[in-house]
């Protein structure tokens, strides 16, 4: 087969697969098709159906954060792990799964290694918000949109930027596959591997470094730190590394940003510029690679630049979606597709009073 024929075949595969996904993913809500194609997202999507949506989300997130500051990191991780996975087809075509709340579904993506440890309290917070929103407005708002809004508000309430997000996403009918989930970059990746992983999704080095800045809040298991590319040599580095050196410490949690671990700020980048090998290897390599080190330094020197780029990159990631377009349903329970709901208790409306 000639090279041109191979290229043509690959294009046909991609187009055919997209068409298949479009048909397979088209969903109904009480018998009515809810597909909106590739478009349909806009800031005022719920202006008529749920004008109080953003007030409900923000007040609920604020109340929860007052009880547990770790929720910001938990929501950010859920957001990334929902939006980032991709479907890999033949001939190097990559299709995005997109932000569709698929990671929330029980017995699905959360059983695979990259998603182990997603914060249960943050998952429950999303469902609690859904219950309150649906009690006020009816089943008009998707779990996917609630996840995006809750994450944005948690970042701002923790000290980070505020920004506008477009709404109107549908919830997926099923989880992403194991292969999709394993497209999430592990903490062992080199800078080149990270750049390639992000590039495959239409995200550039600005997005990679800015979104990595989400590690300014939260913790990671000791097992995720591995062997740093630059072993710590001073008292600070040895002290932090010592948190994870004891027997049976693999599951012990350590702050990702040891300077201001509960604030969303740019101190993560300040810590990276110290280059002491005391952070995740996939973070530390950003400080030495020529395609990213200047951004690390720039964000460390100017927190407003980091905030602006983080907001831009979050919006960009939140709007990634696959060739199937914006199709699905409005789940009555974020953890189950509507087809699996058997009783009124399954709808989780009791969460509205939580």
Helices and strands as residue ranges (DSSP letters): H 3-25, E 28-29, E 32-33, H 53-67, H 71-83, E 86-88, G 90-92, E 94-96, G 102-104, G 109-111, G 113-115, H 120-137, H 143-157, H 178-181, H 191-199, H 205-212, G 213-216, E 219-221, H 222-225, H 235-242, E 253-255, H 267-274, H 281-284, G 285-287, H 293-301, H 303-318, G 338-340, G 344-347, G 349-353
